[in-house]
Amino acid sequence: MEQRELQFLVEKISVEFFGKLFKHTAVFNPRLRSTGGRYLLGTHNIEINKKYLEQLGETELIGIIKHELCHYHLHLEGKGYQHKDQDFKLLLKRVGAPRFCNQLPERKAKRKVARILLYQCTECQQTYKRKRSINTSRYVCGKCRGRLKKIKEIEL
């Protein structure tokens, strides 16, 4: 899909679902990483992340366009256009637009693996669960002030 096709699709969705014209520009922005699209308040243009079309298909793209058009039309009408506003939530529901877009498969693969570190006091055997590692030469047991040692690391 090219810029012209995107512009035509946005204009078509605007008339079909909102009954209003889209009078500005819709473009693919290759710099967008973690969002499906964005509505620019200053220029009233809409930017779309092309990766969502490539990886999740046209139905996801249409949902993103509907979402951004909700921001667009509400802002131009002077109504609540932010995610928290009731006007926005009602319009999303009316046109069948998602509140948030799905996560890209490539971003899911990059997520860090959760882990739990287990430490134990050498004196009283008190155990401590931590997400972040601690310096055992600097910190001591909170119960008896004994030395701590790392028992094991569990990956979830």
Beta strands, then each sheet from edge to edge (+ up, - down):
strand 1: 26-28
strand 2: 37-39
strand 3: 46-48
strand 4: 115-121
strand 5: 127-130
strand 6: 148-155
sheet 1: 1+ 3+ 2-
sheet 2: 5+ 4- 6+
end
